């Protein structure tokens, strides 16, 4: 009526085997966390560089076309008498029509070096752009400079 339990047939893992597996998983996690965070920073910096390139493209095209829609001078016609500072609106892909600093920020990169840089845009891996916007200064000769504010 009652089934006899065979205690000689032991199947399963011992506690020592389970502890070794947990230790191996712990080492793999500890190694992967710094790699994961550095890749996150690299992607943030790539986003910032893409925004800088777009801001430069917009500023140069407005200068070359003589677009005066910003009301800050007659760009491109040689009549721009002073340097012009405007802000780049990344969500809309345009330079702001107002010289007031936008309240919506889009900078992502932190002071941690993710490995991305572009000397022509004055951006290094340690540029802190987090929570900032791009200020574009166009000089009378058409040169552009960029800062994160």
N, C-alpha and C positions, 0 to 999 in steps of 0.2 A: 504494500500500500504506500509506504513512504519510500521515496527514491533516495538511495545512498549517495552522498556527496563525495566525490573523489577529490581529496585535498592534495594529491600528488601532482595534478595537472594545473600548474599555476601559469596563467597567461596575463600579460600586461607589462607595464613599466614599473621599475623600482623608483623609489624616491630620488635616488642619486641620479638616475638617468633623466628624470624630469628636471632636476635642478641644473644639470649640464645644458639641456636644451634652453631653459630660461636664461641662463648666463650667456649663451651664444646669441640669442635674440637681443639681449641687453647690449652686447658689444656692437652688434650690427646697427642698432638704433643710435647708439652713442656716436658711431662713425658717420652715419647718414645725416644727422641734424646739422652740423656745420656746412656740409655740402649743399643741403637743401636751402639754408638761409643765404648762402652766397649766391645761389642761382636766383633766389627771389630778389636780392639787391641788384643783380645784373639785369634782370628784367625791368626793375624800376628805373635804372639808369638808361636803358634802351628807350623807354617811354619818354624820358626827359630829352634825350638826344633827338628823337623823332619830332617832338614839339619844337625844339630849337631850330631844327632844319626847316620845319614848316613856317616858323616865324621869320626866318631869314628869307625864305622864298617869297613870302607875302610882302615883306619890307622892300626887297629888291625890285619886285615886279611893280609895286606902287611907285617907287622912285623912278624907274625906267619909263613907265607909262605916263608920268607926270600927273598922277592921280592926286587931286587935292580934296578928296571927299572928307578927309580928316580935319580940314580947316586949319591945318598947321603950316601951311606954306605951299608953294607951287613946286612940288617935287619933280625932278627930272628936266625942268626947263631952264635950270641955272638961276632961277630967281629965289631959291630957298636961301634966306639970308642968315639963318641960325640953325643950330642943331635941333633936331626934333626928337622928343622922347615920347613914345607911346607904349601901350601894353598889348600883349598878345592874348587874344581870347581863344584858347585852345579848343573848348567844346564847339565853337562855331567856326574855327579856322580862319579868323580875321584879326586884323589889328583893331583895337578899340577906337571908336570915334571920340571917346572922351579921354582926357589925359589923367583922369582919376584912376587910381589903382583898383582893379576889380576885387570884389569881395569873395568870389568863388575861386578857390585855389586849385591847382592841378599838379603841382610838382610832387614827385614821388621819391626820388633818390635821397638817401641820407648820407651822413659824413663817412659811413663805412664804405671802403673801397670795394666795388664789385667788379672792377676791371675794365669798365667802359670809359673812354675819354675821347675828346675831339678838341685839339688845340685851336683849330680855326674858329670854333664856337666858344672858346674859353670855358670848356667843361672838362673837369677831371673826375676820376672815380670818387674823389673825396668832396666833391661839390655838394653842399647841403641844399637841396631844392625842395625838401619836404614841406608841404603847406605853403608854397610860394607861387608866384607868377613870373612870367618873363617880361622884362622891360627891354624894349628895343630902342636904341638911340641911333638915329640916322644923321650923319654929318652932312654938311653942305656939299661935299664932294661925293656923296653916295655910300660912304663906308658905313657898315653896320656893326654895332657892338651890342652884346647881350649881357644882362645881369639877372639874377634871381632875386626878387624882392618879396 
